[in-house]
């Protein structure tokens, strides 16, 4: 667990690292993710709304920060290629499911709602 400043909460973190622990690149990734978090939310909000509309035709997120809670971040090893990583959320709209967004680099690559 680590404190995630944009949410004001602790979040589960999975870091792919060797015995030496997280690399400087991984530390910087975590810091950048915190400073750019709102930009990521803007990118994933349409994906989440689109997926939820499979069940609720008129679904719309009114206030992401009150409707969704960040519960997990994966931080990959950095090997020179675009990092593949994910964030997962719970939501007030369905407490029995997790919404996981996969990223390649800075771009969302997929969504999974699992419960």
N, C-alpha and C positions, 0 to 999 in steps of 0.2 A: 504494500500500500504506500501511496505517496500523496501528499497534499497537492491538489490541483487548483491553482489560484483562481482561474476564471469561474469555477463552480463553488469555491469556498469549502470543498469537501475532500476527504480522502478518496482515492480511486485505486482499484486494483491495477497493477502494472505487471506485465510480463516482458522481461528483457532477455533477448537472446545474446548471451555474452560468454566469454571464456572465463577461466578461473580468476582472472584479474579483475573481473567485474565490468560494469558498463564502461564503454569507451568515451572519449571526449565527444566524438560525433553523436553518440547516443544521448549524452547529457545535453548537448546543444539542441538536438532534435526535440527533447522534452521541453526545454525552455522556449524554443520557437513555437511548438504546438500550443503552449499556454498563451503566448503573445498573439498568435494568429487564430486562436480558437473560434472567434466569431466569424472569421472568413470561412473556416471549415464548416461551421453550422450553416452558413448561407449556401454552401455547395451541396450539403446533404439534405437540407429541408425538402427540396422538391422530390428527391428520391423517396424519402419517408412518406410524404403526402401521396405520391403515386402508388406506393405499395399499399398503404392503408385504404386507398380508394377502391381496391379490389374487394373490400368488405363494406366500406361506407362511401357511397358515391360522392357525397359532398364534403368529405373530410378535409379540414384545413387546420394547420397549426396557427394558433393565435399568438402564443408567446412560448417559443421553444424552451427558454430557460426555466419556466415554471412547469411545463408539460413533460419535460424529459430530464432524466438524471444520468449523467455519465457514470458508468460503473466499471469500465475496463478499457485499457489501452495496451496494445502490444507494440513493443519497440524492437525492430529487427536488428540484426547485425548489418553493418554497412560494408558492402563489398564492391562498391563502385557502380553497381547498377541501381536503377530506381528502387527505393525501398518498398517492400510490400508489408503493410501494417494494417491495423484495424482499431476501431473504437466501437464500444457497445454501450447501449443505453437501455434504461427501463423507462416506462411511460405511465402517466396517469390514465391513459386511454385503454390500457390493457396490462394490468399488473402481472399477468401470468406469462408474459413474453419478453424476450430481449430482442433489441434491434441492433444488429451488427452491421457496420459499414466497413467494407474492405477498400483499401486505398493502394494505388501504385503511385509512388511519389506523393504529389500534393492533390491528386485527382481521385475522387471516389470511383471505384471499379465495380462495386456490387453491393447488394443489400440482402440480408437474411433476417427474417423475423421468425424467431424460434421460441417454442414454449411447450 
